[in-house]
């Protein structure tokens, strides 16, 4: 579990290392505020992918009839994360999650919750896609899963090379999405993203 007392202690030390006074009016409650913020924005670090799958594992089976190419797409899911290299914010982040049902479907809100929780860790954008795909497979039983993520990284836009327009796009394909180009094309077309990623 996230240790808020340790976070408070070390944030106070960072403030001192920056040459500021942690006892001044504007900063005296900052260690506590940061600890509470970290508890919220890093909530996903408390759980494994298996535990997240159990948390959001509600599926529906009754009366469903899917062909072997029918896909479900949840697009433009807004999430955020923090890069594990600089602890810098990854922002304007949107995830598109697609899967081919294998006898059952997951509630749409659960897809968003899975994406949100997978992102609330010290992360790499590439790993967020992989984590979402893994959790979706656990929940739905489908091996055919795709995740597309686009985001700005403040470690690239606000420091270093300072390219504010720079955007990172990652794709994670599993099962038939990995091997069938026609299925990939259909995903990009249906998600309205063919011009962005092709």
N, C-alpha and C positions, 0 to 999 in steps of 0.2 A: 504493500500500500504506500501511497505517497506520504512522505514524512514532512508535514508542514513546518514543524519546529526547526528541522535542519535547513529547510529552504529559507526561513526567516533569518536564521543565523548567518547563512552564507550570503544572502542578499545584503544584509547589513555590512558584511565584509567587502562586498563588491562596491558599495557606495563609498566606503572609506578608501578603497583602493583607487577609486576615481577622483579622490581628493575632495569629496564633499562631506558634509556633516550630517550623519543619519539622525541627529537629534534636532535638526532645524525643523521649523513648522511644516514645510512642504514634504519632508521626507520621513518624519517620525513614524508614520503609519504605513510607509511604503513596504517594508519587509512583510508585514501581515497581508497587505493587499496583494502583493505578488504571490505569496504562498497560496492564498485563496484562489487567485486566478490560475495558477499552475494546477491546482487540484481539479479545476474545471476543464482547462484546455488540454490537459494530459490524462484525462479520465481513462482513455483506452489503454494506458500502460498498466492499469490494474487487472487487465483481463487478457487471456490467451485467445487466439482465433477460435479455438474449440469452445471456450466459455462464451464468446460473443455469439457463436452459432446457436448455442443453447438459449441465450437470452432472447434472440430474435428468430427463433426457429419455427414459428407458426406458419403452417402451409395448408393449402386447400386441395382436396382431391375430388370431391363429389361432382359428378356430371361434366367433368372436363374432357374434352376430346381434342387433342393436339396432333397435327401432322408432324412428320419428322423434320420439317423445316420451319415450323411456326416459331417465332421468337417473341420474347417480351423485352421491351426496351424502356428503361427509366432514364431519361436524359436531363442534363442541366441540373444535377444535384449539387447544390452549393455546399462546399466543405472548406476547411482550412487545416493547415498543419504547420509544424515547425521542423525545419531542416536539422538533421542530427549533426551536421558539420559545423554550423555557426549558431544553432538555436534561433535562426532567423525565420520570420513568418513566410509561409507560402500562401499567397492570397489570390483573390479573384479565381479561385479554384473551382472547377466544375467537373463532375464525374458523370459519365454515361455508362450504365451497366446493362448488359444484355445477356439473356440466356435462352436456351431452347428447353422448354419444360420436358421432364421425363416422368409424366404421370401426375405431377403436382405443381402448384405454383405457390410462390411466397407473396404475402401481402405487400403492396407497393410501398407502404410507409416503412416496412421492415428493410427494404433495399436501401432507402435513404438512411435509416438508423445504422445499418451495417457500414455503409460508406463513412458516415460521421464518426463512428467509434474507431474504425481502422485508421482514420486520419488523426485522431487525438492521441498521438504518440510522437516521440522524436522519430522522424521518419525520413525516408527518401521517397520521392514521388513514384519511382518505379516500384518500390515495395508496397506502397499503398494499393496500387492496382493489383499486385500479386496477392496481398492479404484479402482484399475484397473478393477476388475470384475464388480463393481458397474457401472463404467463409460461405460464399454463395453455393459452391459445390457441396459443402457439408450440409447446408440447409435444404437445398432443392433436390439433391441426388443427381443433378445433371452435371455431366463432365464438359458440356458445351457452354462456356461462359466467356464473355468479353468485357473488358473495362477500358474505357478511354478517359484519360484525365488531362486537362489543360490547366496551367497555372502560371502566375508570376511569382518569382522568388526574390524576396527582398535582399538576399545575399548577392544577387546579380543586379538588381535594379537600384538599390540604395547605397551600395558599397562596391568596392573592387572596380569592376569594369563599368558600372553605373549605366546600364542600358535599360531605361524604364519601359521601353516597348517590347523588350525580350520576353517571349512566352515559351514555356516548355510543354510539349505534348508527349504523352506516353501512351502506349497501347499494350494491353495484356490480353492475349488470346489463348484460350484453352480448348482442347477437343477439336471439334470440326471448325471452329472459328480460326484455329491455327493452320489447318490443312486445306480448307476450301476457300479459294480466292473469291468465288462467286458469293459465298456467304459473307465474307468481309465486305465486298462491294455493296451488298444489300444492306448491311448494317450501316455503312457510311451514308448511303443514300437515304435510308429511312430516318437516320438520326439527323439528317440535314447537314452533315459535316464533310461531304465529299470534297468540297473545295478547300477546306482547311487542312486536311490530312493526306491528300493524295498528290 
